[in-house]
Amino acid sequence: MNFLDTAKDSAAETLNTMSATVAREVNTYRTAYTTILLFVVVSLIFGAAGYFLGYAQGGLAR
């Protein structure tokens, strides 16, 4: 019985450690993905703004 308790505790601890590691990894990747996505969106917004500003000044009318 003592051996089973020890094995159960060990398995639970291993599982907790693994899930914590996975959560940390996922959080890291989510942060990187969000940063890249934000950069792309901001780039698109500035690109569109520059396009329309150039258009308003007759940059595309030539």
N, CA, C and O atoms as a Maestro MAE file, in Angstrom:
{
 s_m_m2io_version
 :::
 2.0.0
}

f_m_ct {
 s_m_title
 :::
 protein
 m_atom[248] {
  # First column is atom index #
  i_m_mmod_type
  r_m_x_coord
  r_m_y_coord
  r_m_z_coord
  i_m_residue_number
  s_m_chain_name
  s_m_pdb_residue_name
  s_m_pdb_atom_name
  i_m_atomic_number
  :::
  1 25 0.838 -1.202 0.000 1 A "MET " " N  " 7
  2 3 0.000 0.000 0.000 1 A "MET " " CA " 6
  3 2 0.873 1.252 0.000 1 A "MET " " C  " 6
  4 15 0.573 2.233 -0.680 1 A "MET " " O  " 8
  5 25 1.954 1.203 0.771 2 A "ASN " " N  " 7
  6 3 2.850 2.350 0.837 2 A "ASN " " CA " 6
  7 2 3.483 2.617 -0.520 2 A "ASN " " C  " 6
  8 15 3.649 3.767 -0.929 2 A "ASN " " O  " 8
  9 25 3.835 1.535 -1.211 3 A "PHE " " N  " 7
  10 3 4.441 1.688 -2.539 3 A "PHE " " CA " 6
  11 2 3.451 2.343 -3.508 3 A "PHE " " C  " 6
  12 15 3.830 3.199 -4.308 3 A "PHE " " O  " 8
  13 25 2.182 1.934 -3.428 4 A "LEU " " N  " 7
  14 3 1.165 2.507 -4.314 4 A "LEU " " CA " 6
  15 2 0.970 3.995 -4.026 4 A "LEU " " C  " 6
  16 15 0.829 4.798 -4.949 4 A "LEU " " O  " 8
  17 25 0.963 4.356 -2.744 5 A "ASP " " N  " 7
  18 3 0.822 5.773 -2.384 5 A "ASP " " CA " 6
  19 2 1.989 6.586 -2.955 5 A "ASP " " C  " 6
  20 15 1.803 7.665 -3.517 5 A "ASP " " O  " 8
  21 25 3.180 6.039 -2.796 6 A "THR " " N  " 7
  22 3 4.368 6.739 -3.292 6 A "THR " " CA " 6
  23 2 4.302 6.898 -4.802 6 A "THR " " C  " 6
  24 15 4.598 7.969 -5.332 6 A "THR " " O  " 8
  25 25 3.917 5.840 -5.492 7 A "ALA " " N  " 7
  26 3 3.834 5.888 -6.944 7 A "ALA " " CA " 6
  27 2 2.769 6.895 -7.387 7 A "ALA " " C  " 6
  28 15 2.957 7.635 -8.352 7 A "ALA " " O  " 8
  29 25 1.646 6.903 -6.659 8 A "LYS " " N  " 7
  30 3 0.569 7.828 -7.006 8 A "LYS " " CA " 6
  31 2 1.025 9.280 -6.819 8 A "LYS " " C  " 6
  32 15 0.790 10.126 -7.682 8 A "LYS " " O  " 8
  33 25 1.674 9.558 -5.692 9 A "ASP " " N  " 7
  34 3 2.175 10.914 -5.437 9 A "ASP " " CA " 6
  35 2 3.190 11.324 -6.500 9 A "ASP " " C  " 6
  36 15 3.174 12.450 -6.997 9 A "ASP " " O  " 8
  37 25 4.075 10.382 -6.836 10 A "SER " " N  " 7
  38 3 5.106 10.676 -7.823 10 A "SER " " CA " 6
  39 2 4.472 10.979 -9.176 10 A "SER " " C  " 6
  40 15 4.879 11.916 -9.861 10 A "SER " " O  " 8
  41 25 3.475 10.184 -9.557 11 A "ALA " " N  " 7
  42 3 2.807 10.399 -10.841 11 A "ALA " " CA " 6
  43 2 2.087 11.742 -10.854 11 A "ALA " " C  " 6
  44 15 2.129 12.460 -11.852 11 A "ALA " " O  " 8
  45 25 1.431 12.080 -9.757 12 A "ALA " " N  " 7
  46 3 0.713 13.352 -9.679 12 A "ALA " " CA " 6
  47 2 1.692 14.521 -9.785 12 A "ALA " " C  " 6
  48 15 1.427 15.512 -10.466 12 A "ALA " " O  " 8
  49 25 2.826 14.385 -9.099 13 A "GLU " " N  " 7
  50 3 3.820 15.461 -9.137 13 A "GLU " " CA " 6
  51 2 4.390 15.620 -10.537 13 A "GLU " " C  " 6
  52 15 4.563 16.738 -11.022 13 A "GLU " " O  " 8
  53 25 4.683 14.488 -11.190 14 A "THR " " N  " 7
  54 3 5.205 14.528 -12.559 14 A "THR " " CA " 6
  55 2 4.195 15.178 -13.484 14 A "THR " " C  " 6
  56 15 4.557 16.006 -14.320 14 A "THR " " O  " 8
  57 25 2.926 14.808 -13.340 15 A "LEU " " N  " 7
  58 3 1.871 15.360 -14.187 15 A "LEU " " CA " 6
  59 2 1.741 16.870 -13.964 15 A "LEU " " C  " 6
  60 15 1.592 17.630 -14.921 15 A "LEU " " O  " 8
  61 25 1.797 17.298 -12.707 16 A "ASN " " N  " 7
  62 3 1.711 18.730 -12.401 16 A "ASN " " CA " 6
  63 2 2.866 19.494 -13.040 16 A "ASN " " C  " 6
  64 15 2.676 20.563 -13.621 16 A "ASN " " O  " 8
  65 25 4.074 18.925 -12.923 17 A "THR " " N  " 7
  66 3 5.249 19.571 -13.499 17 A "THR " " CA " 6
  67 2 5.115 19.672 -15.011 17 A "THR " " C  " 6
  68 15 5.414 20.708 -15.605 17 A "THR " " O  " 8
  69 25 4.658 18.575 -15.632 18 A "MET " " N  " 7
  70 3 4.511 18.566 -17.088 18 A "MET " " CA " 6
  71 2 3.468 19.586 -17.537 18 A "MET " " C  " 6
  72 15 3.696 20.327 -18.494 18 A "MET " " O  " 8
  73 25 2.331 19.628 -16.856 19 A "SER " " N  " 7
  74 3 1.269 20.548 -17.264 19 A "SER " " CA " 6
  75 2 1.714 21.992 -17.061 19 A "SER " " C  " 6
  76 15 1.377 22.863 -17.864 19 A "SER " " O  " 8
  77 25 2.469 22.251 -15.994 20 A "ALA " " N  " 7
  78 3 2.978 23.602 -15.767 20 A "ALA " " CA " 6
  79 2 3.950 23.988 -16.873 20 A "ALA " " C  " 6
  80 15 3.924 25.119 -17.358 20 A "ALA " " O  " 8
  81 25 4.812 23.047 -17.277 21 A "THR " " N  " 7
  82 3 5.772 23.316 -18.355 21 A "THR " " CA " 6
  83 2 5.043 23.586 -19.660 21 A "THR " " C  " 6
  84 15 5.377 24.527 -20.380 21 A "THR " " O  " 8
  85 25 4.051 22.765 -19.962 22 A "VAL " " N  " 7
  86 3 3.285 22.935 -21.197 22 A "VAL " " CA " 6
  87 2 2.570 24.276 -21.190 22 A "VAL " " C  " 6
  88 15 2.540 24.972 -22.205 22 A "VAL " " O  " 8
  89 25 1.992 24.644 -20.047 23 A "ALA " " N  " 7
  90 3 1.286 25.924 -19.953 23 A "ALA " " CA " 6
  91 2 2.246 27.082 -20.188 23 A "ALA " " C  " 6
  92 15 1.901 28.062 -20.849 23 A "ALA " " O  " 8
  93 25 3.455 26.962 -19.641 24 A "ARG " " N  " 7
  94 3 4.444 28.027 -19.822 24 A "ARG " " CA " 6
  95 2 4.861 28.122 -21.293 24 A "ARG " " C  " 6
  96 15 4.975 29.221 -21.836 24 A "ARG " " O  " 8
  97 25 5.089 26.972 -21.936 25 A "GLU " " N  " 7
  98 3 5.463 26.954 -23.349 25 A "GLU " " CA " 6
  99 2 4.361 27.582 -24.196 25 A "GLU " " C  " 6
  100 15 4.634 28.416 -25.059 25 A "GLU " " O  " 8
  101 25 3.116 27.180 -23.949 26 A "VAL " " N  " 7
  102 3 1.983 27.694 -24.721 26 A "VAL " " CA " 6
  103 2 1.865 29.197 -24.531 26 A "VAL " " C  " 6
  104 15 1.591 29.932 -25.480 26 A "VAL " " O  " 8
  105 25 2.074 29.649 -23.303 27 A "ASN " " N  " 7
  106 3 2.003 31.086 -23.016 27 A "ASN " " CA " 6
  107 2 3.073 31.839 -23.804 27 A "ASN " " C  " 6
  108 15 2.813 32.913 -24.346 27 A "ASN " " O  " 8
  109 25 4.285 31.265 -23.865 28 A "THR " " N  " 7
  110 3 5.381 31.892 -24.608 28 A "THR " " CA " 6
  111 2 5.032 32.001 -26.077 28 A "THR " " C  " 6
  112 15 5.201 33.057 -26.687 28 A "THR " " O  " 8
  113 25 4.535 30.890 -26.655 29 A "TYR " " N  " 7
  114 3 4.199 30.910 -28.073 29 A "TYR " " CA " 6
  115 2 3.036 31.856 -28.349 29 A "TYR " " C  " 6
  116 15 3.020 32.540 -29.372 29 A "TYR " " O  " 8
  117 25 2.053 31.896 -27.430 30 A "ARG " " N  " 7
  118 3 0.910 32.782 -27.623 30 A "ARG " " CA " 6
  119 2 1.374 34.239 -27.623 30 A "ARG " " C  " 6
  120 15 0.892 35.050 -28.414 30 A "ARG " " O  " 8
  121 25 2.317 34.565 -26.726 31 A "THR " " N  " 7
  122 3 2.834 35.931 -26.662 31 A "THR " " CA " 6
  123 2 3.557 36.289 -27.952 31 A "THR " " C  " 6
  124 15 3.367 37.381 -28.487 31 A "THR " " O  " 8
  125 25 4.381 35.381 -28.454 32 A "ALA " " N  " 7
  126 3 5.113 35.640 -29.697 32 A "ALA " " CA " 6
  127 2 4.142 35.792 -30.859 32 A "ALA " " C  " 6
  128 15 4.300 36.688 -31.688 32 A "ALA " " O  " 8
  129 25 3.145 34.927 -30.924 33 A "TYR " " N  " 7
  130 3 2.166 34.973 -32.001 33 A "TYR " " CA " 6
  131 2 1.378 36.283 -31.959 33 A "TYR " " C  " 6
  132 15 1.133 36.911 -32.989 33 A "TYR " " O  " 8
  133 25 0.984 36.682 -30.740 34 A "THR " " N  " 7
  134 3 0.231 37.932 -30.589 34 A "THR " " CA " 6
  135 2 1.079 39.118 -31.022 34 A "THR " " C  " 6
  136 15 0.581 40.029 -31.682 34 A "THR " " O  " 8
  137 25 2.364 39.114 -30.654 35 A "THR " " N  " 7
  138 3 3.257 40.213 -31.017 35 A "THR " " CA " 6
  139 2 3.386 40.316 -32.534 35 A "THR " " C  " 6
  140 15 3.310 41.409 -33.096 35 A "THR " " O  " 8
  141 25 3.585 39.161 -33.201 36 A "ILE " " N  " 7
  142 3 3.728 39.153 -34.655 36 A "ILE " " CA " 6
  143 2 2.437 39.631 -35.314 36 A "ILE " " C  " 6
  144 15 2.462 40.427 -36.253 36 A "ILE " " O  " 8
  145 25 1.318 39.135 -34.810 37 A "LEU " " N  " 7
  146 3 0.026 39.521 -35.376 37 A "LEU " " CA " 6
  147 2 -0.207 41.024 -35.220 37 A "LEU " " C  " 6
  148 15 -0.668 41.690 -36.147 37 A "LEU " " O  " 8
  149 25 0.119 41.546 -34.036 38 A "LEU " " N  " 7
  150 3 -0.038 42.978 -33.784 38 A "LEU " " CA " 6
  151 2 0.835 43.791 -34.730 38 A "LEU " " C  " 6
  152 15 0.405 44.814 -35.264 38 A "LEU " " O  " 8
  153 25 2.074 43.326 -34.934 39 A "PHE " " N  " 7
  154 3 2.989 44.009 -35.848 39 A "PHE " " CA " 6
  155 2 2.426 44.026 -37.265 39 A "PHE " " C  " 6
  156 15 2.484 45.051 -37.943 39 A "PHE " " O  " 8
  157 25 1.882 42.892 -37.716 40 A "VAL " " N  " 7
  158 3 1.308 42.810 -39.060 40 A "VAL " " CA " 6
  159 2 0.124 43.759 -39.201 40 A "VAL " " C  " 6
  160 15 0.006 44.464 -40.204 40 A "VAL " " O  " 8
  161 25 -0.750 43.779 -38.203 41 A "VAL " " N  " 7
  162 3 -1.933 44.640 -38.261 41 A "VAL " " CA " 6
  163 2 -1.520 46.108 -38.297 41 A "VAL " " C  " 6
  164 15 -2.055 46.884 -39.089 41 A "VAL " " O  " 8
  165 25 -0.574 46.493 -37.445 42 A "VAL " " N  " 7
  166 3 -0.113 47.881 -37.418 42 A "VAL " " CA " 6
  167 2 0.534 48.245 -38.753 42 A "VAL " " C  " 6
  168 15 0.329 49.346 -39.263 42 A "VAL " " O  " 8
  169 25 1.315 47.321 -39.320 43 A "SER " " N  " 7
  170 3 1.937 47.571 -40.614 43 A "SER " " CA " 6
  171 2 0.881 47.787 -41.688 43 A "SER " " C  " 6
  172 15 1.009 48.690 -42.515 43 A "SER " " O  " 8
  173 25 -0.159 46.964 -41.679 44 A "LEU " " N  " 7
  174 3 -1.236 47.118 -42.661 44 A "LEU " " CA " 6
  175 2 -1.940 48.462 -42.498 44 A "LEU " " C  " 6
  176 15 -2.253 49.131 -43.483 44 A "LEU " " O  " 8
  177 25 -2.186 48.854 -41.244 45 A "ILE " " N  " 7
  178 3 -2.863 50.133 -40.998 45 A "ILE " " CA " 6
  179 2 -2.018 51.296 -41.514 45 A "ILE " " C  " 6
  180 15 -2.530 52.190 -42.189 45 A "ILE " " O  " 8
  181 25 -0.720 51.281 -41.194 46 A "PHE " " N  " 7
  182 3 0.143 52.368 -41.646 46 A "PHE " " CA " 6
  183 2 0.295 52.342 -43.158 46 A "PHE " " C  " 6
  184 15 0.361 53.391 -43.799 46 A "PHE " " O  " 8
  185 25 0.350 51.137 -43.732 47 A "GLY " " N  " 7
  186 3 0.446 51.027 -45.185 47 A "GLY " " CA " 6
  187 2 -0.789 51.611 -45.856 47 A "GLY " " C  " 6
  188 15 -0.682 52.348 -46.836 47 A "GLY " " O  " 8
  189 25 -1.964 51.278 -45.324 48 A "ALA " " N  " 7
  190 3 -3.213 51.806 -45.887 48 A "ALA " " CA " 6
  191 2 -3.273 53.325 -45.717 48 A "ALA " " C  " 6
  192 15 -3.697 54.040 -46.625 48 A "ALA " " O  " 8
  193 25 -2.846 53.815 -44.542 49 A "ALA " " N  " 7
  194 3 -2.865 55.261 -44.295 49 A "ALA " " CA " 6
  195 2 -1.930 55.974 -45.264 49 A "ALA " " C  " 6
  196 15 -2.286 57.014 -45.819 49 A "ALA " " O  " 8
  197 25 -0.740 55.424 -45.470 50 A "GLY " " N  " 7
  198 3 0.202 56.022 -46.408 50 A "GLY " " CA " 6
  199 2 -0.333 55.989 -47.826 50 A "GLY " " C  " 6
  200 15 -0.160 56.942 -48.586 50 A "GLY " " O  " 8
  201 25 -0.983 54.893 -48.179 51 A "TYR " " N  " 7
  202 3 -1.561 54.768 -49.517 51 A "TYR " " CA " 6
  203 2 -2.614 55.845 -49.755 51 A "TYR " " C  " 6
  204 15 -2.621 56.509 -50.791 51 A "TYR " " O  " 8
  205 25 -3.510 56.006 -48.768 52 A "PHE " " N  " 7
  206 3 -4.587 56.983 -48.940 52 A "PHE " " CA " 6
  207 2 -4.066 58.415 -48.873 52 A "PHE " " C  " 6
  208 15 -4.577 59.299 -49.561 52 A "PHE " " O  " 8
  209 25 -3.046 58.643 -48.042 53 A "LEU " " N  " 7
  210 3 -2.461 59.986 -47.983 53 A "LEU " " CA " 6
  211 2 -1.808 60.331 -49.319 53 A "LEU " " C  " 6
  212 15 -1.962 61.440 -49.831 53 A "LEU " " O  " 8
  213 25 -1.079 59.368 -49.874 54 A "GLY " " N  " 7
  214 3 -0.454 59.599 -51.174 54 A "GLY " " CA " 6
  215 2 -1.504 59.831 -52.244 54 A "GLY " " C  " 6
  216 15 -1.332 60.665 -53.134 54 A "GLY " " O  " 8
  217 25 -2.600 59.081 -52.146 55 A "TYR " " N  " 7
  218 3 -3.674 59.240 -53.123 55 A "TYR " " CA " 6
  219 2 -4.314 60.626 -53.001 55 A "TYR " " C  " 6
  220 15 -4.627 61.263 -54.007 55 A "TYR " " O  " 8
  221 25 -4.506 61.091 -51.748 56 A "ALA " " N  " 7
  222 3 -5.141 62.386 -51.513 56 A "ALA " " CA " 6
  223 2 -4.258 63.508 -52.050 56 A "ALA " " C  " 6
  224 15 -4.765 64.544 -52.481 56 A "ALA " " O  " 8
  225 25 -2.942 63.309 -52.029 57 A "GLN " " N  " 7
  226 3 -2.035 64.353 -52.510 57 A "GLN " " CA " 6
  227 2 -1.783 64.222 -54.010 57 A "GLN " " C  " 6
  228 15 -0.936 64.930 -54.555 57 A "GLN " " O  " 8
  229 25 -2.496 63.340 -54.676 58 A "GLY " " N  " 7
  230 3 -2.327 63.170 -56.109 58 A "GLY " " CA " 6
  231 2 -1.144 62.299 -56.459 58 A "GLY " " C  " 6
  232 15 -0.658 62.335 -57.589 58 A "GLY " " O  " 8
  233 25 -0.666 61.505 -55.493 59 A "GLY " " N  " 7
  234 3 0.481 60.652 -55.767 59 A "GLY " " CA " 6
  235 2 0.169 59.575 -56.785 59 A "GLY " " C  " 6
  236 15 1.061 59.149 -57.519 59 A "GLY " " O  " 8
  237 25 -1.072 59.123 -56.848 60 A "LEU " " N  " 7
  238 3 -1.443 58.077 -57.795 60 A "LEU " " CA " 6
  239 2 -2.101 58.664 -59.040 60 A "LEU " " C  " 6
  240 15 -2.444 57.928 -59.965 60 A "LEU " " O  " 8
  241 25 -2.281 60.003 -59.070 61 A "ALA " " N  " 7
  242 3 -2.991 60.606 -60.190 61 A "ALA " " CA " 6
  243 2 -2.061 60.825 -61.390 61 A "ALA " " C  " 6
  244 15 -2.517 61.060 -62.509 61 A "ALA " " O  " 8
  245 25 -0.758 60.742 -61.136 62 A "ARG " " N  " 7
  246 3 0.176 60.995 -62.235 62 A "ARG " " CA " 6
  247 2 0.075 59.926 -63.309 62 A "ARG " " C  " 6
  248 15 0.793 59.985 -64.308 62 A "ARG " " O  " 8
  :::
 }
 m_bond[247] {
  # First column is bond index #
  i_m_from
  i_m_to
  i_m_order
  :::
  1 1 2 1
  2 2 3 1
  3 3 4 2
  4 3 5 1
  5 5 6 1
  6 6 7 1
  7 7 8 2
  8 7 9 1
  9 9 10 1
  10 10 11 1
  11 11 12 2
  12 11 13 1
  13 13 14 1
  14 14 15 1
  15 15 16 2
  16 15 17 1
  17 17 18 1
  18 18 19 1
  19 19 20 2
  20 19 21 1
  21 21 22 1
  22 22 23 1
  23 23 24 2
  24 23 25 1
  25 25 26 1
  26 26 27 1
  27 27 28 2
  28 27 29 1
  29 29 30 1
  30 30 31 1
  31 31 32 2
  32 31 33 1
  33 33 34 1
  34 34 35 1
  35 35 36 2
  36 35 37 1
  37 37 38 1
  38 38 39 1
  39 39 40 2
  40 39 41 1
  41 41 42 1
  42 42 43 1
  43 43 44 2
  44 43 45 1
  45 45 46 1
  46 46 47 1
  47 47 48 2
  48 47 49 1
  49 49 50 1
  50 50 51 1
  51 51 52 2
  52 51 53 1
  53 53 54 1
  54 54 55 1
  55 55 56 2
  56 55 57 1
  57 57 58 1
  58 58 59 1
  59 59 60 2
  60 59 61 1
  61 61 62 1
  62 62 63 1
  63 63 64 2
  64 63 65 1
  65 65 66 1
  66 66 67 1
  67 67 68 2
  68 67 69 1
  69 69 70 1
  70 70 71 1
  71 71 72 2
  72 71 73 1
  73 73 74 1
  74 74 75 1
  75 75 76 2
  76 75 77 1
  77 77 78 1
  78 78 79 1
  79 79 80 2
  80 79 81 1
  81 81 82 1
  82 82 83 1
  83 83 84 2
  84 83 85 1
  85 85 86 1
  86 86 87 1
  87 87 88 2
  88 87 89 1
  89 89 90 1
  90 90 91 1
  91 91 92 2
  92 91 93 1
  93 93 94 1
  94 94 95 1
  95 95 96 2
  96 95 97 1
  97 97 98 1
  98 98 99 1
  99 99 100 2
  100 99 101 1
  101 101 102 1
  102 102 103 1
  103 103 104 2
  104 103 105 1
  105 105 106 1
  106 106 107 1
  107 107 108 2
  108 107 109 1
  109 109 110 1
  110 110 111 1
  111 111 112 2
  112 111 113 1
  113 113 114 1
  114 114 115 1
  115 115 116 2
  116 115 117 1
  117 117 118 1
  118 118 119 1
  119 119 120 2
  120 119 121 1
  121 121 122 1
  122 122 123 1
  123 123 124 2
  124 123 125 1
  125 125 126 1
  126 126 127 1
  127 127 128 2
  128 127 129 1
  129 129 130 1
  130 130 131 1
  131 131 132 2
  132 131 133 1
  133 133 134 1
  134 134 135 1
  135 135 136 2
  136 135 137 1
  137 137 138 1
  138 138 139 1
  139 139 140 2
  140 139 141 1
  141 141 142 1
  142 142 143 1
  143 143 144 2
  144 143 145 1
  145 145 146 1
  146 146 147 1
  147 147 148 2
  148 147 149 1
  149 149 150 1
  150 150 151 1
  151 151 152 2
  152 151 153 1
  153 153 154 1
  154 154 155 1
  155 155 156 2
  156 155 157 1
  157 157 158 1
  158 158 159 1
  159 159 160 2
  160 159 161 1
  161 161 162 1
  162 162 163 1
  163 163 164 2
  164 163 165 1
  165 165 166 1
  166 166 167 1
  167 167 168 2
  168 167 169 1
  169 169 170 1
  170 170 171 1
  171 171 172 2
  172 171 173 1
  173 173 174 1
  174 174 175 1
  175 175 176 2
  176 175 177 1
  177 177 178 1
  178 178 179 1
  179 179 180 2
  180 179 181 1
  181 181 182 1
  182 182 183 1
  183 183 184 2
  184 183 185 1
  185 185 186 1
  186 186 187 1
  187 187 188 2
  188 187 189 1
  189 189 190 1
  190 190 191 1
  191 191 192 2
  192 191 193 1
  193 193 194 1
  194 194 195 1
  195 195 196 2
  196 195 197 1
  197 197 198 1
  198 198 199 1
  199 199 200 2
  200 199 201 1
  201 201 202 1
  202 202 203 1
  203 203 204 2
  204 203 205 1
  205 205 206 1
  206 206 207 1
  207 207 208 2
  208 207 209 1
  209 209 210 1
  210 210 211 1
  211 211 212 2
  212 211 213 1
  213 213 214 1
  214 214 215 1
  215 215 216 2
  216 215 217 1
  217 217 218 1
  218 218 219 1
  219 219 220 2
  220 219 221 1
  221 221 222 1
  222 222 223 1
  223 223 224 2
  224 223 225 1
  225 225 226 1
  226 226 227 1
  227 227 228 2
  228 227 229 1
  229 229 230 1
  230 230 231 1
  231 231 232 2
  232 231 233 1
  233 233 234 1
  234 234 235 1
  235 235 236 2
  236 235 237 1
  237 237 238 1
  238 238 239 1
  239 239 240 2
  240 239 241 1
  241 241 242 1
  242 242 243 1
  243 243 244 2
  244 243 245 1
  245 245 246 1
  246 246 247 1
  247 247 248 2
  :::
 }
}
